[in-house]
Amino acid sequence: MPVPIDAIVLYRLKYLYPREFSDVEAGTGKDKKGRPTYWAKIVTEDKSQAWSRISDYDTYWHTQTRIRTLAKAKNVAPLEFEMRHLWVAE
């Protein structure tokens, strides 16, 4: 199963694995109520695009493949990798 990818997951991937995810731009901020927010973009050859606007399946699958490689290196399933290593406890 593919890992559900959102801005938080991409932020954590960029923070923890910057070399593997050099095509990701991500950051944090605060909303009007002071709660943390996250944003993420994928940089391709000709543009930078918000993850939520990705329409290119190859870009999506390339990200999934890199996550699967990291999961395999830790001997866990991709979803378990996401839960153990990428979820942020607030």
N, C-alpha and C positions, 0 to 999 in steps of 0.2 A: 504494500500500500504506500502511496506517496505521503510525504510529511506535509501537513497543512502549513503553508508558509505565509507569514504575515510580516509586518514591519518589526515586531518584537523579535521574531526568530531571525530575521535578516540582521538586525542590530547585533544580536548575540553572536551570530556567525562572524560578522565583520570584526567584532571586538575580540573574540576568542581565536579566530582563524584568519587573520588579515591577509596572509599570503594566498590562501586557498580562495578567498573571496575578495580579491582586489578589484573586481568589477562592481562591488556593492558600495554605495554611499549610504550611510545611515547615521542617525543621531537621535537625540532626545530633546524634550522640551517640557513645558508645563501648560496645561490648559487654563482657562479662566478661573477655575476653582483650585488651582495649584496641584492638580493630579498629574502624574507623569504621562507624557505622550511619546510616541515613537514615530519616526518616518524612515523610509528606505527607498532608494532608487537603484536601478540596475543601469550601468553604463555600458552601452554597446559601441560599436565602431563609430557610429554617426550621431548618437544622441544619448541623453540620460532620461530615463522614464521611471515614474513612480511604479513600484511593484504592483499596486492594485490596477494599473493600466496596461500591464504586459499582455500582449496579444500574440506574441511569437512563441509557439510551442517549444521550439528548440532552446530558447533562453530559459524557459520554465524547466524543461527536462534536464538541461545542463546543471541547473542549481540542484535539482533532486539527486542527480548522479553524484555530485560532490558530497552531499549530505550522506548518501548511502556509503560512499567510500570511507568517510569519517566513522560512521556507525560500524562498519565492518572491521575497522582497525581496533575498535573497542569491544568487539565480539558481542554486539547487541543489535537488535532490530532497529531500523530507522526511527520508528515512533518512540521506542524506548530511549534512543539517543537524544531525540528532541526533548523528551520529558526530563531526563536526568541531567542533561548538559546545557540545554538552551532556555528552558523556562526560567523566568525571573520571579523569585518570591518577593513580593512587595509588602 
